[in-house]
Amino acid sequence: MIYHQIRIAVKPDAPEDQVQHALDLMRRLGGELDAVESFIVGRDFGGEFEYGAMYALKDIDAYRTYMYDPLHREIDTVGLPLVTNMISMDLTDDADPEIGDKIAKVHSDRFADHPELAGLIEDLGSYEGSGTSDGGATSA
């Protein structure tokens, strides 16, 4: 199982209705996509982030399906302009010693296939985690 998690800090001037719309899309993705075993989207406590999400995905194929779903792209387009800082992370109990490389490959493939994503990420104050080219942090 791969548990894909994000934590997001919203821009202070982000319109609340747009933030709620993005969160609703995230909930819809979790509820509608068969690749998602379970999910939660909600408020984040204990740090600098206001919201977070976790999607449980059975394996790397489900992970790729989730990352490439058209609704995921819509969430990026609608939601990322509202975000100032974001962390993306993955927790897994998959015994494959190459699972980290496989997760990174899904992200690098997605950025290569959708180069417009880079612009959305570059507009963030900071972005850390599994979606970065080096698995670390980027600052805009």
C-alpha positions as CSV (number, residue, x, y, z in Angstrom):
1,M,0.0,0.0,0.0
2,I,1.2,3.5,-0.8
3,Y,-0.2,6.4,1.4
4,H,0.1,9.5,-0.6
5,Q,-0.2,12.6,1.6
6,I,-0.1,16.3,1.0
7,R,-0.1,19.3,3.4
8,I,-1.0,22.7,2.1
9,A,-0.8,26.3,3.4
10,V,-3.3,28.6,1.6
11,K,-2.4,32.1,0.5
12,P,-3.9,34.7,2.9
13,D,-5.9,36.3,0.1
14,A,-7.2,33.1,-1.4
15,P,-11.0,33.4,-1.7
16,E,-12.6,30.9,0.7
17,D,-15.2,29.7,-1.9
18,Q,-12.3,28.8,-4.3
19,V,-10.4,27.0,-1.5
20,Q,-13.6,25.0,-0.6
21,H,-14.1,24.2,-4.3
22,A,-10.6,22.8,-4.6
23,L,-11.1,20.7,-1.4
24,D,-14.4,19.4,-2.8
25,L,-12.6,18.3,-6.0
26,M,-10.0,16.5,-3.9
27,R,-12.8,14.7,-2.0
28,R,-14.5,13.8,-5.3
29,L,-11.2,12.3,-6.6
30,G,-10.9,10.1,-3.6
31,G,-14.6,9.1,-3.8
32,E,-14.8,8.5,-7.5
33,L,-11.5,6.9,-8.5
34,D,-11.4,3.1,-8.1
35,A,-7.6,3.2,-7.6
36,V,-8.2,4.9,-4.3
37,E,-8.7,2.4,-1.5
38,S,-9.5,5.1,1.1
39,F,-8.9,8.8,1.6
40,I,-9.3,11.8,3.9
41,V,-9.3,15.4,3.0
42,G,-9.5,17.9,5.9
43,R,-8.0,20.4,8.2
44,D,-4.4,20.0,9.2
45,F,-3.3,20.6,12.7
46,G,0.2,20.8,14.3
47,G,2.1,23.0,11.9
48,E,2.1,25.7,9.4
49,F,-0.5,24.0,7.1
50,E,-4.2,24.6,7.0
51,Y,-5.3,21.5,5.0
52,G,-4.1,18.1,4.2
53,A,-5.1,14.9,2.3
54,M,-4.2,11.3,2.3
55,Y,-5.0,8.8,-0.4
56,A,-4.4,5.0,0.1
57,L,-3.4,3.4,-3.1
58,K,-2.9,-0.4,-3.4
59,D,0.3,-0.4,-5.5
60,I,2.4,1.6,-8.0
61,D,-0.1,1.0,-10.8
62,A,-2.9,2.5,-8.7
63,Y,-0.5,5.4,-7.7
64,R,0.1,6.1,-11.4
65,T,-3.6,6.0,-12.2
66,Y,-4.3,8.4,-9.3
67,M,-1.6,10.8,-10.4
68,Y,-2.7,10.8,-14.1
69,D,-6.4,11.0,-13.5
70,P,-7.9,14.1,-15.4
71,L,-9.6,15.2,-12.1
72,H,-6.1,15.3,-10.5
73,R,-5.0,17.7,-13.2
74,E,-8.1,19.8,-12.7
75,I,-7.3,20.0,-8.9
76,D,-3.7,21.2,-9.8
77,T,-5.1,23.9,-12.0
78,V,-7.8,25.1,-9.6
79,G,-6.0,24.5,-6.3
80,L,-2.3,25.2,-6.7
81,P,-2.7,29.0,-7.5
82,L,-4.4,29.2,-4.1
83,V,-1.5,27.6,-2.2
84,T,1.6,29.2,-0.8
85,N,3.5,26.2,0.6
86,M,3.0,22.5,0.1
87,I,4.5,19.2,1.1
88,S,3.9,16.0,-0.7
89,M,5.0,12.7,0.9
90,D,4.5,9.0,0.5
91,L,4.5,6.3,3.1
92,T,4.5,2.7,2.0
93,D,4.7,-0.9,3.4
94,D,5.6,-2.2,-0.1
95,A,8.6,-4.5,0.3
96,D,10.0,-3.6,-3.2
97,P,13.4,-2.0,-2.6
98,E,12.9,0.1,-5.7
99,I,9.5,1.5,-4.7
100,G,10.9,4.9,-4.0
101,D,12.4,5.1,-7.4
102,K,9.2,4.0,-9.0
103,I,7.2,6.7,-7.1
104,A,9.8,9.3,-8.2
105,K,9.4,8.0,-11.8
106,V,5.6,8.5,-11.8
107,H,6.2,12.1,-10.7
108,S,9.0,12.8,-13.3
109,D,6.9,11.2,-16.0
110,R,3.9,13.3,-15.1
111,F,6.0,16.5,-15.2
112,A,7.4,15.5,-18.5
113,D,4.0,14.7,-19.9
114,H,2.4,17.9,-18.5
115,P,5.1,20.6,-18.6
116,E,2.6,23.2,-17.5
117,L,2.7,21.7,-14.0
118,A,6.1,23.1,-13.5
119,G,4.7,26.6,-13.8
120,L,2.1,25.9,-11.1
121,I,4.7,24.5,-8.8
122,E,7.2,27.4,-9.4
123,D,4.6,29.9,-8.3
124,L,4.5,28.3,-4.8
125,G,6.6,29.8,-2.0
126,S,7.9,26.3,-1.3
127,Y,7.2,22.8,-2.4
128,E,8.8,19.7,-0.7
129,G,8.6,16.0,-1.2
130,S,8.0,13.2,-3.5
131,G,6.9,15.4,-6.4
132,T,10.1,17.4,-6.6
133,S,12.8,16.5,-9.0
134,D,15.2,15.6,-6.3
135,G,12.7,14.4,-3.6
136,G,13.7,17.4,-1.6
137,A,12.6,21.0,-1.4
138,T,12.2,23.8,-4.0
139,S,11.7,27.4,-3.3
140,A,10.2,29.9,-5.7
